[in-house]
Amino acid sequence: MSKLTLIITVRASDFSDYAKRLKLRDALDLAEVETIIVDDGSPEAVSPQVESFCSERGYKYVRLQTEEFPFSLSRARNAGIDASCTEWICFEDIDLAYRSDFYQRLMRELQLLDETPFNFLTVPAVYLSAAQSDRVFANGMDAEYERALTGALLENPRGHDVNSSLQHYAPASSVIAVRRKTALYVGAFDENFAGWGGEDRDFVFRLLLLNNRIEKPNDFQITKTWNLNDTTQFDGWRALYRMHGDYLARKGMYAFHLFHDPLPWRNGQSNIKLASEKAERFHTTKKVPTRRDPHQPPDIIVGFNPHIANEAILQSVANPTIIDENGRADPERFAADIAEQNPRSVLMWNPYGLPWRKKVYDALRNLGIDPVVGERGALPRSLYFDKGGLCIESPSYQEQYWAKPLTEEQEQSVKAYIDDMRFGEHALEKQSGRVGAALLRHRLEIGDRAKVLFVPLQLADDTVTTLFSEKRREYDAYLLELKRLSLSLPSDWVMVYKNHPLAVQKFELSSAVCADAYHVHDLLEAASAVALFNSGVGVISMAFNKRVFYYGPCFYAIGGVNEPFNDAAQMADKLRNLAPVDKNKVYQFFHYLLNEFYSFADWKADVAPFSNFSNRTKVKDIKYTEVRISGYAPAFYQYPAFDLRRSVLFDPYRHHASLNGGTSNTQRNGAATVAATSIAEFVTSGRFTEAAAHFEAAYAKNKLRPNLLRSAAEMYVRAGNHEKAVAHLKTAAKQLPGNLKVRKRLLVLKYPFLKRVIGENEFPVGNF
């Protein structure tokens, strides 16, 4: 069974010269490699020759009836993608030659691709002179490989009259190897490009843009006009493109372009300009269209919301097809068009977020399609994708799904997560810094013996407060009950409330204490119980072992843990004899959320005005570490996979970056006493244990610098000695009791599962 498909396009009025070039492929080891020749409109007299050539070699021949149209490389390559069925595909030119083992090596490299930050490979191309091409035809590529490569390394890469072997050198080329699925979800090739040029640049830019595992250069969207051989600045997307080619060049893998006279129709300046302008638009809008796999039903993603039009999501479903939202369209007709495509699944971001989207959602359900609903979860960094609907309406939280006995290891991992949340900085919304429960009580003038009823308020115009409330028990009724309760609390209780961080209009209650300036987790630590409408803080409160009283309908209504807030009188009575929390149920519920239901991600967000009542966070640059979607296997990601600025691939740009301050600081965070040069040498050569020894020696001389132990720990992590790393971090934690980053790093090393949930917290040893 084939693993890799080569897609070669042709249109020829005379096939003889192309046949001569293709015959060189007879010497290649093509085991597990399928070849597709796509004939984009060769004359009827010629096409049988191409088909016969393919038949003799077991190549698949695909003919397009396009002779009346200009040649389109994009159209032909897309036809090749559609005709292929292997996991990996490689786009080829018809006039390339390779060493006989090239494709076997390429398949091995593709199997390693997930261990790199790249999502495709591009093969550097050596353009041979006429004389060197003749020698290849006469002797074969294996025999001429060293001579051809010698010319590429020693002669002028931009081309020169004195060159004898090299016409010119392309550090990155249109020979692109990629997962078939990846090629499809970045939109494949744009068939608006006709003639020559531009389509490869456009395709590569989209591959780079959607790749969240890689750091983008400055001015990424700008197509710098310099020759790739002259690229010394890590600016513009083409610098990153060159780095992809340099990766295979360092491994000794090249394509060799056989000489031919310039083609008379090759004039693609308008195409190059089109590709440049498209790059800037894609970068601005982030709307990259997908191409559907014709062999299977689509997984339709409604809209370009960054939570769902995201590479991690596109990778997780089988056949992603993005349909942009169109608020001008009739929602029932829009839903019917989706249904007519017989989708495997439909994925929508919060369908209650827009009235038009809600109508589409309802119409789909009436047509027998239950969309997978995406929204932010109730734990820091969490999101969910649930076929059952938005959290409150979904059956996914019923006790039958999560009330299962835990192993000791599962329980310990949940406890570790809860400990990190209780003593860490992560929260659902941006908060002020933590001060601790004792200092908070002191500043709010709350007596040591007073019991605190903490009330985290919702947004008055949020979906869950406006659309998910009981009749005559709306949010305004809840606020009224809070006022009554604040005046009827037992004498040893005090009510402390906190407005939602995104609220514009603040709720004020003179008979209670306002704590808007404090971190919600400090308030939970200080609290004896929690009262709320249906806020996600209810789930976090469970981690703090606090009894929760909920007024609005909520998905965490768990007997023995949380209970209803009926009215002020009932609440006052309940607070006089507060029931304990069933910790076992809390651990089971958290295990379910963390390991079976929630997805996790890191993101950046801006706060934007929403209404007179509240603001909203506008998420951007979201990077998933864990994806769980109903009906699909979970997927896990690590960001960043590599810091390419530390790699040898960054060498062409290092001098310019240093001149501009990009990599001049070689030691930070207390490690300045260690010799930077020696550490850098050890790290570059992979001698991490020796690097760790340097930090240990420096710490032995000055034990007031525990950050040196953190650096030593990171070196041991890279060396694979986690036991040593944990030991050093434990010592550092004792010397830095208030440093939450040390605690988080220690937890991640002790319980690797937590890396996916609370994120990585590697200590920055230095820029080498």
KENUPA-793199 format. One record per residue (C-alpha): residue in three letters; x, y, z. Coordinates in steps of 0.02 Angstrom, whole numbers, plus 32768, in hexadecimal, padded with zeros to 4 digits. Last residue first. Example, Ala and Ser with C-alpha at 12.3 -4.5 7.8 and 13.67 -1.06 7.14 Angstrom:
KENUPA-793199
ser82AC7FCB8165 ala82677F1F8186 
END
This chain:
KENUPA-793199
phe844185F68482 asn83B9865F84D0 gly83B4863D858A val837385CD8614 pro82BD85FC85F9 phe8265858E867C glu81E9851B8627 asn8136853A865E glu80CF84CA85EC gly801384D685F1 ile7F9284BB867A val7F33842E8623 arg7FA983DF85A5 lys803F83EC8618 leu7FD583A686A5 phe7FE282F5865E pro809E82FD8680 tyr807C82EC873C lys811F8302879B leu816E836D8713 val80D083D586FC leu80BB83EB87B8 leu816E842987CC arg815684A5873E lys80B784E68791 arg810C84FB883A val819F855787EE lys812885CA8791 leu80C785ED8831 asn815C863E8887 gly812386668937 pro818885DF898D leu8229860A892E gln82B085B78999 lys8245851D89B6 ala8212851D88FF ala82C9851F88C9 thr82EB8483892F lys8254842A88E5 leu828A84658838 his83368418884E ala82EC836F8881 val826F837387F2 ala82F9838F8773 lys8363830487BC glu82D3828887AD his82A682CA8700 asn834E829486B5 gly8322829885FC ala83B5830885CD arg833C8392859A val82E983868645 tyr839483868696 met83BD842A863F glu83188472867B ala8341843F872E ala83EB84938726 ser8396853586F2 arg831C85268783 leu83B0850387F6 leu840185A587BA asn835C85FB87E2 pro837D85CD8898 arg83FD865A88A7 leu8421866E8961 lys848485CD895A asn85198627890C lys85B385BC88EE ala8551851888EC tyr84D5856C8876 ala855F858F87F8 ala859884DA8801 glu84E5849D87E6 phe84D28511874F his857284CD8702 ala853D841A8728 ala849A843786CB ala84FB8468862F glu855F83C7863E thr84BD83648649 phe847983C185B1 arg850483918539 gly849483A4849F ser851983FA8435 thr84BB849F8432 val8497849184EC phe854B8470851D glu858D84FB84AE ala850D857684F0 ile853C854B85A2 ser85F48565857B thr85D6860E852B ala8561864D85B0 ala85D6862F8642 val8562862086D7 thr854D86B7874A ala84C686FE86D9 ala844B86728703 gly83DE86DC8774 asn834C86F586FE arg83A88713865B gln844386E085F9 thr846686ED853F asn841987978521 ser844E87C2846E thr83CE875B8412 gly835787D583C0 gly83B1887683EB asn83B388B9833A leu846988938317 ser844C87E68363 ala83BB87C582EC his842687F68256 his84B08781828D arg843786F382B2 tyr83D786F4820F pro843B867781A8 asp845986108247 phe83A085F58271 leu83A28543822E val842A851F82AF ser83A185258332 arg838A85A083C1 arg831A8614835C leu82B4857B832C asp8270856C83DD phe822084C283CD ala8177847183EE pro813185138432 tyr80B284DD8459 gln808584268473 tyr7FF083D48422 phe7F778348844F ala7EE682FF83EC pro7E4B82A5842D ala7DF8822783B8 tyr7D5B82658363 gly7C9F8253837E ser7C8982E683F3 ile7D22835483E9 arg7DB2834F8464 val7E4B83BB8442 glu7EE183D084B4 thr7F71844D84AC tyr7F1284C78440 lys7F60856B840C ile7EEF860483F9 asp7F3B869A83A2 lys7EA4870A83BE val7E148714843A lys7DA687AC8447 thr7D7487BD84FD arg7CCB880E8518 asn7C9388B08569 ser7BF888CE85D1 phe7B5A892F85F9 asn7B5589B98577 ser7B7E893584F6 phe7C0E88D384AB pro7CAC893C84BB ala7D4D88D98497 val7DCC888A850C asp7E5C883E84AE ala7E8D878784B9 lys7F25871884AB trp7F0D865E84B1 asp7F4385BD8504 ala7EDE851F84E8 phe7E86848E853B ser7DFA84198504 tyr7D7E83DA8584 phe7D2083348585 glu7D80829785B0 asn7E1E82C08610 leu7E0783678665 leu7D49836E866D tyr7D3582B886A1 his7DC182C38721 phe7D7183618766 phe7CCA8309877F gln7D1B827487D2 tyr7D8482E28846 val7CED834A8878 lys7C8582AE8897 asn7D0A826B890D lys7D1483138965 asp7C5D830D899D val7C4F83BE89E1 pro7C1883D98A95 ala7B6B841D8AC5 leu7B5D84CC8B0F asn7AEB84D98BA7 arg7AC585928BC0 leu7AEA85B38B08 lys7A5685488AD2 asp79DC85B48B38 ala7A1A86568AEC met7A0E86068A40 gln795A85CE8A58 ala7928867E8A8F ala798486D18A00 asp793386688979 asn794485C2891E phe7A0185B2890F pro7A0F84FF88D2 glu7A988484890A asn7B4D845B88E7 val7BBF83CD8920 gly7B568342896C gly7AE2834488D6 ile7B358388883A ala7AE6841B87DE tyr7B8284398773 phe7B28845D86CF cys7ACE84F68710 pro7A1B8538871D gly7A1785E18775 tyr7A1F85FC8831 tyr7AB68590885E phe7AF48572890F val7BA785308911 arg7BFA84D989A5 lys7CB484FB89A0 asn7D3D84798990 phe7DAF84F1892F ala7DA4847F8897 met7CE6848788A6 ser7CF28545889E ile7D43853287F2 val7CA684DC87B4 gly7C35856487FA val7CA685E987AF gly7C5885B3870A ser7BC88626873A asn7B1585EB874D phe7ACA866D87C3 leu7B4386698855 ala7B568647890F val7BF986058957 ala7C2285BF8A02 ser7CA885CE8A89 ala7D0C864D8A26 ala7DBF86878A41 glu7E09860C89C4 leu7D7F86388949 leu7DA686F0895A asp7E5F86CF893C his7E2C866C88A1 val7DC186FB885F his7E5587738863 tyr7E30881888B8 ala7E0388C88881 asp7D4A88A38867 ala7D378873891F cys7C9788D0894E val7C5C88AC89FF ala7BA1889A8A21 ser7B1589088A65 ser7B42899789EE leu7B24892C8954 glu7B64897088AF phe7B5A89188807 lys7BD489608788 gln7BA3899786DA val7C368970866A ala7C4888B9869A leu7CDC885D864E pro7D30883386F5 his7C8987EE8737 asn7C5B884B87D6 lys7C9A88028879 tyr7C3287E78915 val7C5987CC89CC met7BC887A08A40 val7BF087958AFA trp7BBE87088B71 asp7BC686FA8C2F ser7B2187538C4A pro7AC086E18BD7 leu7A97873B8B34 ser79F3879A8B28 leu7A2788428ADD ser7AA187F88A5D leu7A1C87778A34 arg799D87FA8A02 lys7A1A88518991 leu7A4C87A98947 glu7995877F8929 leu7984882088C3 leu7A1E87F3885D tyr79D087498837 ala792D879987FF asp799088068787 tyr79E687698743 glu794287148719 arg78E186A68791 arg783186D38758 lys7842864F86D0 glu78E485EF86E1 ser798586308696 phe79EB85F78601 leu79D2867C857C thr7A01872085D1 thr7A7686E5865B val7ACA865785FC thr7ADE86BE855F asp7B2C875285BA asp7ACE87F685C8 ala7AD3880F8685 leu7B8587D1868D gln7B95875C8722 leu7BBF878187D6 pro7C35871F8847 val7BE2871A88F4 phe7C5286DF8983 leu7BFC86B88A27 val7C8586D78AA6 lys7C8286968B59 ala7CBD870F8BDD arg7D3486CE8C61 asp7DD087298C24 gly7D7187CB8C09 ile7D5C88148B5A glu7DAF88BD8B45 leu7DB988AD8A86 arg7E7588C98A8F his7E8B884B8B1C arg7E1C87C98AC9 leu7E8287DB8A29 leu7F2687CF8A89 ala7EEE872A8AD6 ala7EA686E08A35 gly7F4086FA89CA val7F7C87928967 arg7F60875888B4 gly7F7987CF8823 ser7EE4882387D0 gln7E7987B78760 lys7E64878F86A7 glu7DD48717868F leu7DC2865B86A9 ala7E5486568722 his7F09861C8725 glu7F78866C87AB gly7FA285D28812 phe7F80859788C4 arg7ED2855188AF met7EEA852587F8 asp7F8D84CA8818 asp7F43846B88AA ile7EAC84398840 tyr7F1D83F587B7 ala7F8483938835 lys7EE5834E8884 val7EA8831787D8 ser7F4F82C087B6 gln7F48826B8860 glu7E97822B8840 gln7EC981E28798 glu7F63818D87E4 glu7EFD81438873 thr7E8080FE87F6 leu7DDA815687E9 pro7D2D810B8800 lys7CAB814B8785 ala7C2981D68796 trp7C59823086F5 tyr7BE381FD8669 gln7B5181B986D0 glu7B5382588738 gln7B1082C386A9 tyr7B8983448666 ser7B77831285AF pro7ABA832C85B1 ser7AD083D98563 glu7A59846C857A ile7AC284C485FD cys7B6884AA85A3 leu7B3484DC84F3 gly7B0384498488 gly7B07838C8499 lys7B7F837A8409 asp7C0383C88478 phe7CA5841E844E tyr7CED846384EF leu7D6B84E78521 ser7DE484F485B3 arg7E77856785D4 pro7E3C85858688 leu7DA6851986B5 ala7CEE853B868F gly7CF8851A85D4 arg7CFE85908541 glu7C88856584B5 gly7C7384EF8421 val7BD0849C83EF val7BD383FE8385 pro7B39840E831A asp7AA78395832F ile7A6183778281 gly79AF83338271 leu796A83BE8202 asn791984128298 arg79C5841282E9 leu7A0D846B8252 ala798284ED8256 asp79A2850F830F tyr7A5B852A82F0 val7A3B85998258 lys79C3860182C1 lys7A45860D834C arg7AC6864782CD trp7A5486D48295 pro7A33870B8349 leu7AEE870F836E gly7B4D86C58404 tyr7AC986408427 pro7B1985C983AB asn7BBB85CB8411 trp7C3B8597838D met7BF7851C830F leu7C33847182D1 val7BCA8407825A ser7BED834D824B arg7BF082C181CA pro7B9E83388152 asn7B17830180D8 gln7B3683948062 glu7A7B83B68058 ala7A7C83DA8114 ile7AF3846C80FD asp7A8784B98074 ala79EE849F80E4 ala7A4384FF8171 phe7A6585948100 arg79B1858A80BD glu7970858D8170 pro79E4861C819E asp79B286898109 ala7A5686D880D5 arg7A8987888107 gly7AE2874A81A4 asn7B5886E48139 glu7BCD867981A1 asp7C5E86318140 ile7C5785788116 ile7CF5851D8148 thr7D0A8469810E pro7D6E83F4817D asn7D76833E8143 ala7DA982CB81D2 val7DA58339826C ser7E3A835282E0 gln7EB183A38264 leu7E398431823F ile7E21844A82FA ala7EDC8458831A glu7EEF84C78280 asn7E6E854382BD ala7DCB857A826C ile7D75853E830D his7DB385B38397 pro7DEA86358318 asn7D35865082DF phe7D39863B8222 gly7C848605820E val7C2285638210 ile7C9684CD820C ile7C50844081A1 asp7C9B839381B4 pro7C8483568103 pro7C5482AA80C4 gln7CDF82458072 his7D36822E7FCB pro7D2582E17F8A asp7D9D8325800F arg7D6683D88023 arg7DD7846D8008 thr7DE584E98098 pro7DDE85A68093 val7E5A860F80F8 lys7E02869D8151 lys7E8486E381C9 thr7E44878F8192 thr7EE787F181A1 his7F648767817A phe7EF8872580EE arg7EEF87D580A5 glu7FAA87F080AD ala7FCC8749805C lys7F4A87697FD4 glu7FA588097FA3 ser804987AE7F8E ala7FFC871C7F2D leu7FA487957EB6 lys804887F37E9A ile80A087517E6E asn801187247DF8 ser801C87CF7DA3 gln80D787B37D8D gly80BB87097D3E asn8115870B7C99 arg8142865C7C60 trp80EB864E7BB9 pro818B86417B54 leu81D385B57BC0 pro828985D57BEB asp82FB85527B9C his830E84B07BFD phe838684727C81 leu835883E47CF5 his832984187DA5 phe837D83B37E2D ala831D83977ED0 tyr838183937F70 met839083348015 gly8433833E8075 lys83E983498123 arg842183FD8136 ala83CA841D8090 leu832B83D380D9 tyr832584558165 asp836684DF80F3 gly82C784CC808D his825884EB8124 met82C7857E8157 arg82AC85C880A9 tyr81F185CB80C8 leu820E8623816E ala826F86AB8112 arg81E586AD808F trp816486DC8114 gly81AE87888131 asp824087B481A1 phe82C4874281EA gln834B87A78194 thr83DA87598132 thr837D87298093 asp83F3873D8000 asn83DC868C7FBD leu832086A57FCB asn832C87347F4E trp82E787D17F9D thr8236880B7F7A lys81F087F78029 thr813D87B88023 ile80F0880C80BB gln807B87A6812A phe8102877681A6 asp8136882981C8 asn81A587E38254 pro81C087298247 lys813E86A98283 glu8165862E830E ile812E857E82E4 arg80B08507832F asn801A857082FE asn8026853E8247 leu7F92858F81EF leu7FFA861D81A7 leu808885AE816C leu8018853B8106 arg7FB985D280C5 phe805B8624808D val809385848038 phe7FF6857B7FCD asp800286327F96 arg80BA86237F6E asp809985867F09 glu800B85D87EA8 gly807286727E7E gly80BE863B7DDB trp809086067D2B gly7FEF86037CC8 ala7F5086177D2B phe7F3B863A7DE5 asn7E8286437E0D glu7E8D85887E2D asp7ECC85A67EDE phe7F2A850B7F14 ala7EFC84A37FAE gly7E8885008028 val7EEE84F580C8 tyr7E7D846580FD leu7EA18405805D ala7F5E840C8060 thr7F5983D98117 lys7EEF834180EF arg7F67830A8067 arg7FF5831680E3 val808383788098 ala8117836C8022 ile813C84087FBE val81AB840F7F24 ser818284C57EFC ser822E84F77F3A ala829385357FCE pro834D85617FCC ala833F85777F0E tyr83EA856C7EB9 his841D85AD7E0E gln845C856E7D66 leu84DF85047DBD ser855F84937D6C ser85D885077D11 asn85B785AE7D64 val862486387D17 asp858E86897CC2 his8537869F7D69 gly849F865C7DC5 arg845286957E69 pro84A286047EC6 asn855186357E88 glu85B785967E88 leu85FB85377F1D leu856A84DC7F70 ala84FE84BF7ED6 gly859484907E6D thr85C8840D7EEC leu851683CC7EEE ala851883AA7E34 arg85C283557E40 glu858A82EA7ED4 tyr84E682B47E83 glu852A828D7DD5 ala853281D07DE5 asp849081C57E48 met843982397DCD gly845681CF7D32 asn84EE81C67CC0 ala84B7820E7C17 phe841B826D7C4B val847682AE7CE6 arg850C82E17C7D asp849A83417C08 ser844E839B7C9D gln84FD83CF7CD5 ala8520841B7C2B ala847984767C22 ser849284BD7CD0 leu843684707D63 tyr83B784C57DD3 val83D5847E7E81 ala8330847E7EDF pro831584817F9B val8288840A7FCC thr81F58450802D leu81AD83F480C1 phe810484118111 asn80B4842C81BD phe815584618213 pro8175846F82CE thr81CF83C782CC glu81A58321831D asp8105831A82B7 leu8171831A8219 leu81D2827D824A gln816A820881DE leu817E82878152 glu823B82788160 arg823181BB814B met81C481D380B1 leu8243824E806A arg82D181D28083 gln8274814E801F tyr824B81D47FA0 phe830182067F87 asp834F81597F7B ser837181647EBF arg83BD82127EC5 tyr8346828E7E7A ala831382DE7DD6 leu829683687DB1 asp824A839C7D0B ile819583697D27 asp817E83D67DBF glu814283817E5D phe80C283967EE8 cys80D483157F72 ile804682BD7FCA trp803A82648071 glu7FA9820580C0 thr7F8681A8801E cys7EE381B47FBA ser7F0C821E7F23 ala7E91824D7E99 asp7E5182E87EF3 ile7F0383237F14 gly7F3083077E5E ala7E9A836B7E24 asn7ED383F57E99 arg7F7E83ED7E49 ala7F3584007D9B arg7EC784937DC9 ser7F5684EC7E21 leu7FCF84CE7D91 ser7F52851F7D1D phe7F73851B7C61 pro7F0685987C05 phe7E5B85537BD2 glu7E2284FB7B32 glu7E8F84647B59 thr7E35844B7BFE gln7DEE839B7BF2 leu7E5483607C88 arg7EAF82BA7C7B val7EE482557D12 tyr7F6681CB7CF9 lys7F99815C7D8B tyr804B811C7D78 gly806880617D65 arg8103807B7CFB glu80C580427C50 ser801A80907C73 cys8066813A7C94 phe80C281407BEC ser802381037B95 glu7FBE818F7BE6 val803C82127BB1 gln803F81D17AFE pro7F8081C87AFC ser7F7D82817B31 val7FE282BC7A9B ala7F6782B27A0B glu7ED882EF7A79 pro7F3B838B7AA2 ser7F79839A7B56 gly7EF383E47BC6 asp7F3283D97C79 asp7F7C832B7C7C val7F8F82F97D32 ile801482737D4A ile7FFA82177DEE thr808881B47E3A glu8071813E7ECE val8100811B7F46 glu810580827FB7 ala81A5804A7F5C leu81D780D27EE2 asp829480B77EE6 leu82C781297E58 ala832180EE7DBB asp828480F57D50 arg827381AA7D86 leu82F381DA7D02 lys826E81A87C85 leu820B82437CB6 arg828C82B47C67 lys828D825A7BC0 ala81CF82507BC4 tyr81C7830D7BDA asp823383247B3F ser81C682AC7ADA phe811E82F07B11 asp810883727A88 ser806C83E07A99 ala807E83C97B54 arg801A83F07BEF val805E839D7C8A thr8045838D7D46 ile809D83197DC0 ile804D82E57E64 leu80B7826A7EC7 thr805282027F42 leu809E81BF7FE4 lys8071812C8053 ser804380AB7FD0 met800080008000 
END
